[in-house]
Amino acid sequence: MVQDIFIGVDGGGTKSKIRIEDQYGKILGQAVSGPANIRLSVDQAWHSIYAGIHTALELVGLELQDTAYHFHIGLGLAGCEVREAYNDFLSRSHPFKTIQLASDAYVACVGAHELQDGAIIIVGTGVVGYQIEHQHQSKVGGWGFPHDDEGGGAWLGLEAAKLTFQWLDHRIEKSALVEDIFAFFNQDIATLTTWANQANATEFARLAPIVINHSQQEEIQAVRLMKKAAHAVDRISAALIKLQKKESQIPCCLFGGVAPFIEPWLGEELRARLVPRKLDANGGAILMIKNWVQHAVTNGS
């Protein structure tokens, strides 16, 4: 008898997380691979996904070509708001019995509240707010870098690069932050300039840990950037509240690689409604694909 295996993918601008479960919910394998933002590159996204799946399956001696299994995959990927990229991704041939693609924010919200009403704000490479209320979905932010995603890792890196250029031509005073950013490029202006003119969100996000580290040391410029980032996240929260259908505020989960460092700077209104998430985005992606398959079985399709 053919068995079902479910794959959940949480793909963002910096990395992808893959989890594989059997039909009983037992975790068979997990892996982390490269970025999977389809707005930036559909080819890169598929490459990262296959690499992660291969690694996770290899640990238990399975492969996608094994005909004893039906592989069902649920994907929560950054960049789904770009329709051309969304369609291009799904047009590629694949070995999966069932495939469902949604935004990384959607699967994160599904997982965080286990299909119950709730909101999330992801502060990672980018920033997006998402909420599900009586099956009504609302999204705020997450339109992409550099025109949006204020407060995320890429934005922090961009702002730090701006300050470094301003210091290099004497528009601002020297600081430990800009010195360390410059040192990241071996104190070579040509290297920094070339990089800055070619870097995407993933590359700029590599500078975010430097900003975060200096903010924890209470370096003034870094603290200013973190406070400005927190204010951007507060505005995401306020917009989500405006989009709610009922008066009582629904719970919100805050996560993403930058989130723990932003949280201390957030306003009281958002902090008061923060709750721990129940499942991660991988769990949400698997929950999404399991529900889809179950619905298809129930309806005989």
Secondary structure in CASP SS format (residue, H / E / C, confidence):
PFRMAT SS
TARGET T0000
AUTHOR 0000-0000-0000
METHOD secondary structure of the structure
MODEL  1
M C 1.00
V C 1.00
Q E 1.00
D E 1.00
I E 1.00
F E 1.00
I E 1.00
G E 1.00
V E 1.00
D E 1.00
G E 1.00
G C 1.00
G C 1.00
T C 1.00
K C 1.00
S E 1.00
K E 1.00
I E 1.00
R E 1.00
I E 1.00
E E 1.00
D E 1.00
Q C 1.00
Y C 1.00
G C 1.00
K C 1.00
I E 1.00
L E 1.00
G E 1.00
Q E 1.00
A E 1.00
V E 1.00
S E 1.00
G C 1.00
P C 1.00
A C 1.00
N C 1.00
I C 1.00
R C 1.00
L C 1.00
S C 1.00
V H 1.00
D H 1.00
Q H 1.00
A H 1.00
W H 1.00
H H 1.00
S H 1.00
I H 1.00
Y H 1.00
A H 1.00
G H 1.00
I H 1.00
H H 1.00
T H 1.00
A H 1.00
L H 1.00
E H 1.00
L C 1.00
V C 1.00
G C 1.00
L C 1.00
E C 1.00
L C 1.00
Q C 1.00
D C 1.00
T C 1.00
A C 1.00
Y E 1.00
H E 1.00
F E 1.00
H E 1.00
I E 1.00
G E 1.00
L E 1.00
G E 1.00
L E 1.00
A C 1.00
G C 1.00
C C 1.00
E C 1.00
V C 1.00
R H 1.00
E H 1.00
A H 1.00
Y H 1.00
N H 1.00
D H 1.00
F H 1.00
L H 1.00
S H 1.00
R C 1.00
S C 1.00
H C 1.00
P C 1.00
F C 1.00
K C 1.00
T E 1.00
I E 1.00
Q E 1.00
L E 1.00
A E 1.00
S E 1.00
D H 1.00
A H 1.00
Y H 1.00
V H 1.00
A H 1.00
C H 1.00
V H 1.00
G H 1.00
A H 1.00
H H 1.00
E C 1.00
L C 1.00
Q C 1.00
D C 1.00
G E 1.00
A E 1.00
I E 1.00
I E 1.00
I E 1.00
V E 1.00
G C 1.00
T C 1.00
G C 1.00
V E 1.00
V E 1.00
G E 1.00
Y E 1.00
Q E 1.00
I E 1.00
E E 1.00
H C 1.00
Q C 1.00
H E 1.00
Q E 1.00
S E 1.00
K E 1.00
V E 1.00
G E 1.00
G C 1.00
W C 1.00
G C 1.00
F C 1.00
P C 1.00
H C 1.00
D C 1.00
D C 1.00
E C 1.00
G C 1.00
G C 1.00
G H 1.00
A H 1.00
W H 1.00
L H 1.00
G H 1.00
L H 1.00
E H 1.00
A H 1.00
A H 1.00
K H 1.00
L H 1.00
T H 1.00
F H 1.00
Q H 1.00
W H 1.00
L H 1.00
D C 1.00
H C 1.00
R C 1.00
I C 1.00
E C 1.00
K C 1.00
S C 1.00
A H 1.00
L H 1.00
V H 1.00
E H 1.00
D H 1.00
I H 1.00
F H 1.00
A H 1.00
F H 1.00
F C 1.00
N C 1.00
Q C 1.00
D C 1.00
I H 1.00
A H 1.00
T H 1.00
L H 1.00
T H 1.00
T H 1.00
W H 1.00
A H 1.00
N H 1.00
Q H 1.00
A C 1.00
N C 1.00
A H 1.00
T H 1.00
E H 1.00
F H 1.00
A H 1.00
R C 1.00
L C 1.00
A H 1.00
P H 1.00
I H 1.00
V H 1.00
I H 1.00
N H 1.00
H H 1.00
S H 1.00
Q H 1.00
Q C 1.00
E C 1.00
E C 1.00
I H 1.00
Q H 1.00
A H 1.00
V H 1.00
R H 1.00
L H 1.00
M H 1.00
K H 1.00
K H 1.00
A H 1.00
A H 1.00
H H 1.00
A H 1.00
V H 1.00
D H 1.00
R H 1.00
I H 1.00
S H 1.00
A H 1.00
A H 1.00
L H 1.00
I H 1.00
K H 1.00
L H 1.00
Q C 1.00
K C 1.00
K C 1.00
E C 1.00
S C 1.00
Q C 1.00
I C 1.00
P C 1.00
C E 1.00
C E 1.00
L E 1.00
F E 1.00
G C 1.00
G C 1.00
V C 1.00
A H 1.00
P H 1.00
F H 1.00
I H 1.00
E H 1.00
P H 1.00
W H 1.00
L C 1.00
G C 1.00
E H 1.00
E H 1.00
L H 1.00
R H 1.00
A H 1.00
R C 1.00
L E 1.00
V C 1.00
P C 1.00
R C 1.00
K C 1.00
L C 1.00
D C 1.00
A H 1.00
N H 1.00
G H 1.00
G H 1.00
A H 1.00
I H 1.00
L H 1.00
M H 1.00
I H 1.00
K H 1.00
N H 1.00
W H 1.00
V H 1.00
Q H 1.00
H H 1.00
A H 1.00
V H 1.00
T H 1.00
N C 1.00
G C 1.00
S C 1.00
END
